Amino acid sequence: MNVKTKLSDCLRPLMLGALFLSTAASAAVQSIDKVVAIVDNDVVMQSQLDQRVHDVQQTIAKRGSAVPPASVLEQQVLERLIVENLQLQIGERSGIRITDEELNQAVGTIAQRNNMSVEQFRAALTRDGLSYDDAREQIRREMVISRVRQRRVAERIQVSEQEVKNFLASDLGKMQLSEEFHLANILIPTPESANSDAIQNAAKQADAIYQQLKQGADFGQLAIAKSASETALEGGDMGWRKAAQLPPPFDRLLSTMPVGDITQPMRTPGGFIILKILAKRGGETQMRDEVHVRHILVKPSPIRDEAKTKALAQSLYSRIEAGEDFGELAKSYSEDPGSALNGGDLNWIDPSALVPEFREVMAKTPQGQLSKPFQTQYGWHVLEVLGRRATDSTTQAREQQAMTVLRNRKYDEELQTWLRQIRDEAYVEIKLPGADQAAQ
């Protein structure tokens, strides 16, 4: 696979699935170039269209499909270029700029995905006949379009609490968010019209296998030798199964078992089955560390410079150390409007919600003790750690997962609606020979 292909693949997430952008500079130098479409305050050139058609043909060829002639692709490709052009114009009007630092970071990420350094990436582009500067420009355009979509489309999406609850309660929600198990099985079959003797014999055989497994026998070897499952020759490996896909009582039972454990033989319509948990993922209980903390914040001002502010914080620290009440001093001196009236109490808080300096000092301060004065972007602080705890945040995590699924689903729908809207509202005049003229 050449570097041009890899670059396109790496940029695809930035485009949210759109084809790789090309610029007029990346097209072969032509003696005559011409406008093929007027798009609001910009134009699409023939060289851009030719280059994009060429890129699309290469992509189709790599999939092993028949490559249609350029004339068949031109109108569809031109429409894609028009919509991309409109998004770039929106980005320009909105003041969206990609800094050199951001662009360098994106180029570095793409190089890393190709297992190259930036210099190796640059050299590889040159070997493929591609300009490094043109590649950077293409990446910049992709990033602008991505940001335009995030701003214009994301702000249109609303997900209500009721929608989240309904999704979590639905079969689809349970399926998508349920725990997954990598399973292997051994099946001892029973005939469809088996009598009691046949059932008892199958049960005894399954129990004998279970006892061998408990004594350390290899599950995969026993599956190959004894199981009637269709996965027997794979050592019984069933692959990954979501808990919601498993019949009762397996859906609940497996959640309580550790990886590597096996179930006792259980009767199913097809016979007696033994399951082994090879691995688990998702659905775990998620714990979050929380800290109960209070603080006093004092800020520099036009009448109190940095040095005086620091001195005030040191004075408050000394007064608390001498026995004065933390809460009363916070009510009198703290300039944090959210906590001052509560004696500086921030209640139980997730450390990740705090600025790094505050978080680091809080982490180093033992429970029940006072920190020395320290500075953050907000001013000078004194804090006291009142308690620490681990909180089960599984419910909140599942709600956040559901919110993400619903937002992504709505984003895809809203994106297509928005793209049609900006296309319909734009002035577009197509000058491609042989195409229907269109103007709005």
Secondary structure, DSSP 8 states (H G I E B T S, - for coil): --HHHHHHHHHHHHHTT------GGGS---S---EEEEETTEEEEHHHHHHHHHHHHHHHHHTT-----HHHHHHHHHHHHHHHHHHHHHHHHTT----HHHHHHHHHHHHHHTT--HHHHHHHHHHTT--HHHHHHHHHHHHHHHHHHHHHHHTT----HHHHHHHHHSHHHHHHHS-EEEEEEEEEE--TT--HHHHHHHHHHHHHHHHHHHTT--HHHHHHHH--STTGGGTTEEEEEEGGGS-TTHHHHGGGS-TT-B---EEETTEEEEEEEEEEES----EEEEEEEEEEEE--BTTB-HHHHHHHHHHHHHHHHTT--HHHHHHHH---TTTGGGTTEEEEE-GGGS-HHHHHHHHHS-TT-B---EEETTEEEEEEEEEEEEEE-HHHHHHHHHHHHHHHHHHHHHHHHHHHHHHHHS-EEE--TTS-----
